[in-house]
């Protein structure tokens, strides 16, 4: 059954811990202005700040700020999700507090996949369950959790109707006119599309301590993966939209472990790709291009030859559209995924880029809608593709790129996937 709710994402200007008192007042005022929304989301570590450093937390000040949000929730009948540091025994968690419309605390989610330096003061979360509120069941993720496809998948499979993300999407500032972050620019839409639920992310803008820059781009995405509201990259603002909670089941496949494979290529090799049948003189052409292998969806024998050197597999839409569908292959040592795609543009490219970068694998797509082949490297970059009468493209497969599973200092994709699997299994066992 489809129903509609009003959501808001509050984009705030970044602040340091010394400015917490004033910043808290700004955040509270912004939430009051969203009183017509059913669900309001604020950024990661709104209280007290993202960069904690070594100074002890003022837990009383954080508790007071959350108490004032609870008063607002009660008076406006609004569900509020806010990022805050939380003491958990002797550990500090990067948390999101979910306040129900009656002002009660509905639940808390802790960041599972710590990013770079935040591991210096935060301990990773050890729970992965949706939070039930009077408005909807929320799948709460915090920032880098969105880079692991199995986090959102697990939350949705356990009943989440809406994905919400208090976040602190950082940017390198490589292009100041277009601040980049792969989650803001790609993965937010993919998480909604593959799980068939809306997605709301509230980010910061500006910089913290002059050394951590944020890209803004808070967003509201519908269950089709289309952005319905997008904030600027440089100014505080609040987004408002209505989203439909459809209850439509997403694509899921069996994810049993695969037999481990060993890779024999220890150096970059050049691979040709084509959507078409191979021409009679393909070997001469490969020699001219310095290519060692060629992949076509119509040539099983040549694919088998490639697979002996580089563990590779052909998969269909169902396998790729399931956020966890390729994870067993990654764990088993497959570094090249060949996808015969019926999805068509633009989602064939978006999903291929997402799978490549989130799993650190190479992906080759044979797009039936466009009769085109293209290759994506583990950075999520399309590195080669056919078009028009250019029917055989070439790319360099570099095994060392897939070996580099650290996406930031101290932040490893494979380790993160393993941790999410462990937490999920423990939660399942506790529920039975």
RACOR-V242546 format. One record per helix or strand. SS is the DSSP state (h for helix, s for strand). FROM is the first residue (numbers start at 1). TO is the last residue. Records with the same first field share a line. If there is no record, write none. Layout:
SS: FROM-TO  FROM-TO
This chain:
s: 3-13  39-41  47-47  79-88  91-99  105-110  123-123  131-132  137-142  162-166  170-170  198-202  204-208  212-215  219-221  227-230  237-245  269-273  293-295  312-315  336-341  362-367  372-376  382-385  387-387  390-390  393-397  406-408  411-412
h: 17-32  59-76  116-120  143-147  149-157  182-195  282-289  300-309  317-321  327-332  347-359  399-403  413-431
